[in-house]
Amino acid sequence: MKNDYFESLEQLSQGHTLPLAEILQKLQFNSQGLIPVITQHAETGEVLMMAWMNQEAIEKTLSTGRMTYWSRSRNQVWVKGETSGHVQQLKAMRVDCDGDTLLCLADQVGAACHTGRQNCFYFEVDYPSQSVSITSSVP
């Protein structure tokens, strides 16, 4: 779904700045009040995980610098690494062109995946052979 606000920004040139509060107010959340967020390793660019944030999680992430997400299974906000020690420190947050997805660059301490793996994307699809390979083991 097109977001008229973000569409109106398409012609702005590099270096133009906008108020953060205005951008956050115009984000497009789904019917559950959530927005998807992809988290990448700040140095390597490796995709670590995909999760969800609500308004509170975004605000906590920005105010503390610690990646904070919405847990759909627990129905609550959770700070990454709060219990495991595998924390993510926010380095940069980006908003996509439609205002409906976030990209966060973070420093990762320990594993990003609850399985203990470095990232959550360890199932590799091989379309020609119609198979899926596991690309990393649990440490």
C-alpha positions as CSV (number, residue, x, y, z in Angstrom):
1,M,0.0,0.0,0.0
2,K,1.4,3.4,-1.0
3,N,2.1,5.9,1.7
4,D,1.4,9.4,0.4
5,Y,3.7,10.9,2.9
6,F,6.7,8.8,1.9
7,E,5.8,9.1,-1.7
8,S,6.0,12.9,-1.3
9,L,9.6,12.5,-0.1
10,E,10.9,10.5,-3.1
11,Q,12.4,13.5,-4.9
12,L,14.4,14.8,-2.0
13,S,18.1,14.8,-2.5
14,Q,20.9,13.2,-0.5
15,G,21.7,15.1,2.7
16,H,18.2,16.5,3.2
17,T,17.1,16.0,6.8
18,L,13.7,15.5,8.3
19,P,12.4,15.5,11.9
20,L,12.6,12.0,13.4
21,A,9.3,12.5,15.2
22,E,7.6,13.2,11.9
23,I,9.0,10.1,10.2
24,L,8.0,7.9,13.2
25,Q,4.5,9.3,13.2
26,K,4.1,8.4,9.5
27,L,5.3,4.8,9.7
28,Q,2.9,2.2,8.4
29,F,2.1,-0.4,11.1
30,N,0.0,-3.5,10.3
31,S,-3.4,-4.2,11.8
32,Q,-1.7,-5.6,15.0
33,G,0.3,-2.3,15.4
34,L,3.6,-4.0,14.2
35,I,6.2,-3.2,11.6
36,P,8.8,-5.7,10.3
37,V,12.4,-5.0,11.1
38,I,15.4,-6.7,9.4
39,T,18.6,-6.6,11.6
40,Q,22.0,-6.8,9.9
41,H,25.4,-7.0,11.4
42,A,26.8,-3.4,11.3
43,E,30.3,-4.4,10.1
44,T,29.7,-7.4,7.8
45,G,26.2,-6.7,6.5
46,E,25.2,-10.3,7.4
47,V,21.4,-10.5,7.9
48,L,21.0,-11.6,11.5
49,M,17.3,-11.8,12.0
50,M,13.8,-10.6,11.1
51,A,11.5,-9.5,13.9
52,W,8.7,-7.1,14.7
53,M,8.5,-3.8,16.5
54,N,5.6,-1.8,17.8
55,Q,5.8,1.9,18.6
56,E,7.1,1.2,22.2
57,A,9.9,-1.1,20.9
58,I,11.0,1.5,18.4
59,E,11.1,4.2,21.1
60,K,13.0,2.0,23.5
61,T,15.5,1.0,20.8
62,L,16.1,4.6,19.9
63,S,16.4,5.8,23.5
64,T,18.6,3.0,24.9
65,G,20.6,1.9,21.8
66,R,19.7,-1.7,22.6
67,M,17.7,-3.5,20.0
68,T,14.2,-4.0,21.4
69,Y,11.5,-6.0,19.6
70,W,7.9,-7.2,20.0
71,S,7.5,-10.8,20.8
72,R,4.3,-12.1,19.1
73,S,4.5,-15.4,21.0
74,R,4.9,-13.8,24.4
75,N,2.8,-10.7,23.5
76,Q,5.3,-8.3,25.0
77,V,8.3,-6.1,24.3
78,W,11.7,-7.8,24.7
79,V,15.2,-6.5,24.7
80,K,17.5,-8.7,22.6
81,G,19.9,-10.5,24.9
82,E,18.1,-9.5,28.1
83,T,18.2,-13.2,29.3
84,S,20.8,-14.8,27.0
85,G,23.4,-12.0,27.1
86,H,23.5,-12.1,23.2
87,V,22.8,-8.3,22.9
88,Q,22.5,-6.2,19.8
89,Q,23.7,-2.6,20.0
90,L,22.0,-0.3,17.5
91,K,24.4,1.5,15.1
92,A,21.9,2.8,12.5
93,M,18.2,2.6,11.7
94,R,16.8,3.0,8.3
95,V,13.2,3.3,7.0
96,D,12.2,1.9,3.6
97,C,10.7,4.0,0.8
98,D,7.1,3.1,1.8
99,G,7.5,3.6,5.5
100,D,6.5,0.0,6.2
101,T,9.7,-1.8,7.0
102,L,12.8,-1.0,9.2
103,L,16.4,-2.0,8.6
104,C,18.6,-1.9,11.6
105,L,22.4,-2.2,11.7
106,A,23.6,-3.5,15.0
107,D,26.7,-4.9,16.7
108,Q,25.9,-8.4,17.7
109,V,27.4,-10.0,20.9
110,G,27.0,-13.8,20.7
111,A,24.4,-15.5,18.6
112,A,21.5,-13.7,17.0
113,C,19.3,-16.8,16.7
114,H,17.6,-18.5,19.7
115,T,19.1,-21.8,18.4
116,G,22.6,-20.5,19.3
117,R,23.5,-19.9,15.6
118,Q,25.0,-16.7,14.4
119,N,21.9,-15.8,12.4
120,C,18.3,-17.0,11.9
121,F,18.7,-17.7,8.2
122,Y,20.5,-21.1,8.2
123,F,18.1,-23.0,5.9
124,E,19.4,-22.6,2.3
125,V,17.0,-23.4,-0.5
126,D,18.5,-25.1,-3.6
127,Y,15.8,-24.7,-6.1
128,P,17.3,-26.9,-8.9
129,S,17.6,-29.9,-6.6
130,Q,14.4,-29.1,-4.7
131,S,16.2,-29.4,-1.4
132,V,17.1,-27.4,1.6
133,S,20.5,-27.5,3.4
134,I,21.4,-26.5,6.9
135,T,24.3,-24.0,6.6
136,S,25.4,-23.9,10.2
137,S,25.3,-26.1,13.3
138,V,24.4,-25.3,16.8
139,P,27.6,-24.4,18.6
